[in-house]
């Protein structure tokens, strides 16, 4: 069987077990969230939305109009043509300003498979959030030993190599936030993906310092996803877990393979933070 599905429909299928971030009212509103409002009745629909009272009333009218209603034995049995279902229409509800900043490690230890996993996961996170938040802003950063901001197309296609200084991405992300997204006006969600191989322990300490002093106090949630790589040490995830423990402001997810992408997305978006 061949079917045609839009990206929005695919995002809805993907998101059956996901929840939207709790974006808070800040500054001037510029995002609209789509919601279903049940405001009418229809003759068809899923059984879970059948309106029993309306179906009974329609069956009663049929009994009375056909002359088969018996007041002495007022048993009404609705048939298929009597069924009424709650129908919905999409309404837009203004929300608040929000930006998602994606950072991806493109260093030499990140092979093609690892980069593809990151691109797939970032793409579906981006598709899911944009499906529900019209007007959501996104920014994209790639890094090896140095970081640079790129457009969305470059982020999903670029292939570079070199050493790794994770702090370069965090510093650039901080600059972007400080320049364009005042924390009293914006909900801010940074996502960083890497294989966990950093150039030095000193740079990792700088990263944790930036997280403690800037990102965790000033963003809604910081997400770190680590892909498995035979060339990477994977140490950065262990350092974050040791340093921040169960701090709910930072969410760490280990992405072992393509099969684990959905599990990782659930780690990030499964609790509505």
C-alpha positions in Angstrom: 0.0 0.0 0.0 1.3 3.4 -0.9 0.4 6.4 1.2 1.3 10.0 1.2 2.1 11.7 4.5 3.1 15.3 5.1 6.0 16.2 7.4 3.4 17.4 9.9 1.6 14.1 9.9 5.0 12.3 10.3 5.8 14.6 13.2 2.5 13.8 14.9 3.1 10.1 14.6 6.6 10.5 16.0 5.3 12.7 18.8 2.6 10.4 20.3 4.7 10.0 23.4 6.4 13.4 23.5 5.3 16.5 25.3 5.9 20.1 24.5 8.3 22.2 26.5 6.6 24.5 29.1 7.4 27.7 27.3 6.7 30.5 29.7 5.1 33.9 28.9 8.0 36.4 28.3 8.2 39.6 26.5 6.0 40.3 23.4 4.2 37.3 22.1 5.3 36.0 18.8 4.5 32.2 18.8 1.2 30.6 18.1 0.5 27.1 19.3 -2.0 24.9 17.5 -4.6 23.1 19.7 -7.6 21.1 18.9 -10.9 22.5 20.2 -13.9 20.2 20.3 -16.8 22.4 19.3 -19.2 20.3 17.2 -20.6 17.0 16.1 -20.0 14.8 13.0 -21.5 11.6 11.8 -18.1 9.9 11.6 -15.1 9.7 13.8 -13.0 7.5 16.1 -15.0 5.4 18.7 -13.1 7.2 21.5 -14.9 10.4 20.5 -18.4 9.1 20.2 -20.9 11.4 22.0 -23.3 8.9 23.6 -25.8 11.6 24.7 -26.1 13.0 21.2 -26.2 9.5 19.6 -29.1 8.6 22.0 -31.0 11.7 21.2 -30.7 11.1 17.5 -31.9 7.5 17.9 -34.8 8.7 20.0 -35.9 11.2 17.3 -35.7 8.3 14.8 -37.9 6.1 17.0 -40.5 8.9 17.5 -40.6 9.9 13.8 -41.0 6.4 12.6 -43.8 5.6 15.2 -42.0 2.7 16.8 -41.3 4.5 20.2 -43.2 2.7 23.0 -43.6 4.8 26.2 -44.4 1.6 28.1 -41.1 0.0 27.0 -38.8 3.0 26.3 -35.8 1.0 25.1 -33.7 3.0 22.6 -31.0 1.1 20.6 -28.9 3.5 18.5 -27.7 2.1 15.2 -24.7 3.2 13.1 -26.5 6.1 11.4 -27.4 7.5 14.8 -23.9 7.7 16.0 -22.5 11.2 16.6 -18.9 12.0 17.2 -17.2 15.0 18.7 -15.5 17.0 16.0 -12.6 19.4 16.4 -11.1 22.3 14.7 -7.6 23.7 15.0 -7.3 27.0 16.9 -4.2 29.0 17.4 -3.3 30.2 20.8 -0.6 32.9 21.2 2.4 31.7 23.2 5.7 33.3 24.1 9.0 33.9 22.5 11.3 30.9 22.2 14.5 30.0 20.5 16.2 26.6 20.0 20.0 26.6 19.4 21.5 23.5 17.9 25.2 22.7 18.3 26.9 19.8 16.5 30.4 18.5 16.9 31.9 18.0 13.3 35.4 17.1 14.4 37.5 14.2 13.0 36.3 11.7 15.6 32.7 12.2 14.5 32.4 9.8 11.6 29.7 10.0 8.8 27.4 7.6 10.8 27.7 9.7 13.9 27.0 12.9 12.1 24.0 11.3 10.3 22.5 10.2 13.6 22.9 13.8 15.0 21.3 15.3 11.8 18.4 12.8 12.0 17.7 13.5 15.6 18.1 17.3 15.3 15.8 17.2 12.2 13.0 15.4 14.0 13.3 17.5 17.2 13.1 20.6 15.0 10.2 19.3 12.9 8.3 18.3 16.1 8.7 21.7 17.8 8.0 23.7 14.7 4.9 21.6 14.1 3.4 23.0 17.3 5.1 26.4 17.8 4.6 28.6 14.8 7.2 31.3 14.9 9.8 29.4 16.9 13.3 30.7 16.1 16.2 28.3 15.5 20.0 28.9 15.3 22.7 26.4 14.2 26.3 26.1 15.3 28.9 23.6 14.2 32.3 23.1 15.8 35.6 21.3 15.9 38.4 23.2 17.6 36.6 26.4 16.5 32.9 27.1 16.3 30.9 29.0 13.7 27.2 29.8 13.1 25.7 28.3 10.0 22.3 28.2 8.3 20.0 25.3 8.6 20.9 23.8 5.2 24.7 23.8 6.0 24.0 22.3 9.5 22.3 19.3 8.0 24.8 18.8 5.2 28.3 19.9 6.3 31.2 17.6 6.7 34.4 18.9 8.4 37.2 17.5 10.5 39.8 18.5 13.1 40.3 18.5 16.8 37.6 19.2 19.4 37.1 22.2 21.7 33.6 21.9 23.0 33.9 25.3 24.8 34.2 27.0 21.4 30.5 26.1 20.7 29.4 27.1 24.2 31.1 30.4 24.0 29.5 31.2 20.6 26.2 30.1 21.9 26.5 32.4 24.9 27.4 35.3 22.6 24.3 34.7 20.4 22.1 34.6 23.5 23.5 37.7 25.0 23.3 39.6 21.8 19.9 38.5 20.4 17.9 36.8 23.2 17.5 38.7 26.5 16.7 36.1 29.1 13.8 38.1 30.5 12.1 38.0 27.1 13.0 34.6 25.6 12.6 31.0 26.4 16.0 29.4 25.4 16.7 25.8 24.6 20.3 24.8 23.7 20.9 21.3 22.2 24.5 20.1 21.9 25.4 16.8 20.1 28.9 15.3 20.2 30.8 12.0 20.6 32.1 13.2 23.9 35.7 13.5 22.8 37.1 16.8 24.1 40.7 18.0 23.6 41.6 18.4 27.2 40.3 18.2 30.8 40.9 21.9 31.1 38.4 22.6 28.3 35.9 20.3 29.9 36.3 22.3 33.1 35.7 25.5 31.2 32.5 23.9 29.7 31.1 23.0 33.1 31.9 26.5 34.4 29.9 28.0 31.5 27.1 25.6 32.2 27.0 26.5 35.9 27.4 30.2 35.6 25.5 31.0 32.4 23.5 28.2 30.7 21.7 26.5 33.6 20.6 29.8 35.4 19.6 31.5 32.1 18.1 28.9 29.9 15.0 26.8 30.3 16.8 23.5 29.7 20.2 22.5 28.4 20.2 19.2 26.4 23.3 17.2 25.6 23.2 14.2 23.3 26.2 11.9 22.9 26.6 9.5 20.0 28.7 6.3 20.2 31.9 6.6 18.2 34.9 4.2 18.0 37.2 7.2 17.6 35.8 9.2 20.5 36.4 8.7 24.2 32.9 9.5 25.3 34.3 11.1 28.4 32.3 14.3 28.2 29.0 12.6 29.1 30.6 11.0 32.2 32.0 14.3 33.3 28.6 16.0 33.0 26.9 13.3 34.9 29.5 13.4 37.6 29.4 17.2 37.8 25.6 17.8 37.6 24.2 14.5 38.9 20.4 14.7 38.9 20.1 18.4 38.2 16.9 18.6 36.1 18.1 21.7 34.3 20.4 19.6 32.2 19.3 16.5 30.3 21.9 14.1 29.0 21.1 11.3 26.5 23.3 8.6 25.1 22.5 7.7 21.5 24.1 4.3 20.8 22.8 3.9 17.2 20.1 5.0 14.8 17.7 2.7 16.5 18.0 4.7 19.7 17.2 8.1 18.1 13.5 8.0 19.2 14.5 7.0 22.8 16.9 9.9 22.9 14.2 12.3 21.6 11.9 11.0 24.4 14.7 11.8 26.9 14.7 15.4 25.8 11.0 15.9 25.1 9.3 13.2 27.1 8.6 15.2 30.2 7.4 18.5 29.0 10.2 20.6 30.6 
